[in-house]
Amino acid sequence: MADLKVQIIEALNLKHLKPEDIGDDQPLFVEGLGLDSIDALELIVLLQQKHNTKIANAQDGPTIFKSVRTMAQYIQDHKSS
Amino acid sequence: MKAYIKGIGNISPQQTWGYNNFLDPPLEYHRNDLMAVEPDYSQWINPQQLRRMSRVIKMGVTSALMALKDAELEKPDAIITGTGYGCVQDTTSFLTKITDFNEQALNPTPFIQSTHNTIGSQIALLLQCHGYNQTYVHGAFSFEHALLDALMSLQENSAQSILVGGVDELTQISHAIHTRFDKYRREVKSTLTLFDAAEAGTVAGEGAAYFVLSGKDDTQTKACIHAVDTLFQPVQETLLAWIESFVRDRINIPFEDIDLVLLGKSGDEKADKQIDLMAKTYFPGASLGVYKHLCGEHSVSSSFALALATEILLSQHIPEPVIHKAVSRPIRNVLIYNPYFYQHHSLIFLTECHDIK
């Protein structure tokens, strides 16, 4: 998960944050890190470019991108597919 | 047609913001790519908004905010931007990723920001300015045409205050492409002695300069812009006739009343010879200044020249590195002649605060 946090910081240019500033279960959007819809698109691209993982159903987005832990779990479950 | 300059924000390869003495000392470069001296952007832009902005957007937005602060104005009625290449770094990044990832999984941010009008729109978003917003992408006439639009808008009274500027960034790719066309000198000993060596080529530059313009003269006025004109790829005779006609018919003053001519000499021997000859013929009694060794050659270097001319009119002092020929007399009327690779030619005439003396 530490690597994923580094990738998120790099992809979203969150220069004011360190990996340890992002909690494993901290919400990524709105009240958590305060990410927005463009960031959601960047995270989808990150999954594709860095982890060769696509999101088959757009409706699953809010669940997958709830936190770093849910993202990591999704990558783990779908990496080989 | 008159526009009064109320505020200036200028980010360039020189220390043109937050300075104590303008161009004193000047920054000297020993290379052919002059990058802007950038401020701490977090002092001007919210970090949440800053993180998505590329360098050219940060330069443009910050210089616009500097100009507004200088003019003590919160929000202009209109925003007009000139840019030759726009957000070229984002465009490059977007296009590179198309090939790198085989047209799959493209990052949205560089794509969204790759359009030329992103700078003007980001300024509008930040200021919540819903007025007229225009971007001119007319090569090396971009700033001049933005300025012309501003002058006409003020004349028509369609706006009371206008934020107008020129922005262009120098990137590795754009520099490499121009280098392949032999536009730049291979070796530069010192930019401050650029005109001493008789060589071909110039130095590349970049910058962002915004101006707050108003149709009303008051105590806030720094200088008054009277006229701007452009000419593309003329033969030498046409060029000289155009300069003559601009002074005689457009601004309608005797040649000898022009106190200072800022010449866009670039260090390129062939072009500079023609420029020197023109200055000697038409303006033998005027002070002559140069500026492209300070800001580098780029599509909107005339915006740097306009900021420089305003500073000179205000201080009545020509900074040492600008002096090409000094004549001891008050500086009231300034003509900027800005050739770009001796293909695009533009003239801007400005005076001190009040009417032409």
Boltz contact constraints between the chains, C-beta under 6 A:
constraints:
  - contact:
      token1: [A, 13]
      token2: [B, 51]
      max_distance: 6.0
  - contact:
      token1: [A, 16]
      token2: [B, 47]
      max_distance: 6.0
  - contact:
      token1: [A, 38]
      token2: [B, 108]
      max_distance: 6.0
  - contact:
      token1: [A, 41]
      token2: [B, 108]
      max_distance: 6.0
  - contact:
      token1: [A, 45]
      token2: [B, 105]
      max_distance: 6.0
  - contact:
      token1: [A, 45]
      token2: [B, 107]
      max_distance: 6.0
  - contact:
      token1: [A, 48]
      token2: [B, 105]
      max_distance: 6.0
  - contact:
      token1: [A, 49]
      token2: [B, 105]
      max_distance: 6.0
